[in-house]
Amino acid sequence: MNFSDALGDYFSLFGLPRRYAVDAATLESAYLDVQAKIHPDRYAHLPENERRIAMQWASHANEGYRVLRRPVPRARYLLHLAGIDPQIESNTAMPADFLMRQMLLREAVEEAEQDGDVATLDNLLRELRRDAQTMEQSLADDFDARGDLIAATARVRQLMFLERLQEEIGSALETLEN
């Protein structure tokens, strides 16, 4: 058994229900409470092996917070806990309408970037953020209301596409604004 198995899952660590919908303020408060109890500085005076355990606890809490605070890692983690591999790298099957929209958005991003059109890039970024929020709500329904892990798996892959495109737009905006 490895150290993280002994600690349980991230939801248990922070005293949260195992569900997709996570209140950000509650998560942050729980994280800060855990960190206050396990921070390695509190164990600096103890023997090496106990300091190492404290460091492992702190690392586990940091990783748990990092995973649970962001939609895609949280969804992937829930799938992992359910024993489902979303096959992110190997399964690229997507609905045709979703793929077509992604192609059109990518073309619009490329054109706006080539034209130095910051306003269009800002608009595309806002549009993608709205799409991502809608998809995150659907993920919450998939996981929490319906327990439909098959739909959640497909939606996670789609949300990853949206996040990647948002990152590309962010990079383009950064380049253009410098």
N, C-alpha and C positions, 0 to 999 in steps of 0.2 A: 504494500500500500504506500502510495506516495503522500507527501505532506498535504497537498491540496485535497486529496480524497478524505483525509482525516478531518479537515476543516468543514467539509460539506460544500454545497454549492454556494454561489455568490448571493443568491436571494436569501438563503438561510443565514449567511454571515451577517447580512445587514438587516435581518428580521423583516424581510419583505415577502409578500406572497409571490409565488412563482407564476408570473403572468407577464405579458408583453407590456401592458400599460403600467408605466412606472412614473410616479410623481417625482419630478426632478428635485424639488425642495426636500422631500422626505428622504430620497436617496442620499442627497448631499449631507443632510443632518445625520443620517445613520452612518455614513462614511466617516464623518468627522468624529462621531462618538467612538467608533471602532478604532480609528487612528489614535485618539487620545488615550485609549486603553493599551494599545499594543505598540506604540511608537518605539523604535529601537533605542532612542535616547533614555527612555525610562529604565532600560535594562543594561545600560553601559557599565554598571558596577558589578554585574553578575559574571559568572564564568563564561568562557567562550561558547560552549555548546548552548547555553541559554540565550546568549546574545544572538547566536545564529538562528535559533528558533523564533525569536522576536523579529528578526529580519525577514524570515520566511512568512510569518504572519503579516507583516507590513506589506511585503511584496504581493501576497495573495489579496489583501484588501485593496491595494492600488490597482491591481489587474481587474479585480471584480468591479471596482468603481468605473474604470475605463470601459469595460465591456457593457455594463448595465446603463451607462448614461447616454449611449449612442444607439440609435434605432437598429442599424444593420448588425453590429456585433451582438446586441441583445437578442435579436431574432435568431441569429445563427447559434447563439448559446442555448436558447430554448430548444431549438431543433436538436442540438447536440445532446442536451439532457434527455430528450425524447428518443435518442438513438437514431436520429435521422441525419444522414449526410446529404446536404443540399447540392453536392456535386458542382460547386461553383465553377471549378476550372474545366470540367468535362461536359456538363450539360448546359448547352447554350440555347436550347429550345425556348422560344418565346412566341407569344401570339404575333401574327403577321402585322396587325395594326399597331402594336407596340413598337415593333422593329421599324416599321415604315416611319412612324413619328420620330423615333430616335434618329433615323437617317436624315430626315428633314431638319430636325433641330441641329444636328451636327453641321449640316451644310450652312444653315443660318449663322451658326457660331463662326465657322470658317470665314464666311463672307464678311461678317461684321468685324472680325479680327483683322482681315486684310484691309478693310476700309477704315480701320481705326475708329469704328463706330461704338463708342463707349455706351451711349444711351441704349442702343439695341442690345448690347451684351447685358446691360443692367436689367432690361425688360425680360430677356430670355432667362436670366438667373432667377428673377422673381417668379416667372412662370414655372420653372423647374422646382423651385421651393414649394410652390402651391401643389404641384403634382406629387411631390414627395410627401407632403403633409397628408394629402388624400390617401396615398398609398400606405402611409404609416397607420392611419385610422383603419384602413382595410385590414392591415396586418393585426391590429389589436382585435378586430372582429374575428379574423381567422383563428387567432390563438385563444383569446379569452372568451368570446361568446359562442363560437361554433366548434372550437377544437379541431379545426380543419387544417391539419399539418401539411397536407399535400398542397392546398392552395397557398398556405403560408410559405412553403418552400419555393414555389414559383414566384411569388410576390417578392421574396427576399432577393432573388436574382434580378428582378426588374428594378427594385429599389437601388441595387448596387449600380446598375447602368445610370440611373438618374444622379446618384452621388458622383460618379466618375465625370459625368458631363458638367455637373456643377463645379467640380474641382478644375476642369479644363477652362471653364468660363472665368473662374476666379484667377487662374494663372494668366489668362489673356488680359483680363482687366488690370492685373498688377503690372504686366509688361507695358501696356498702353499708358498707364498712369505714371510710369517712371520715366 
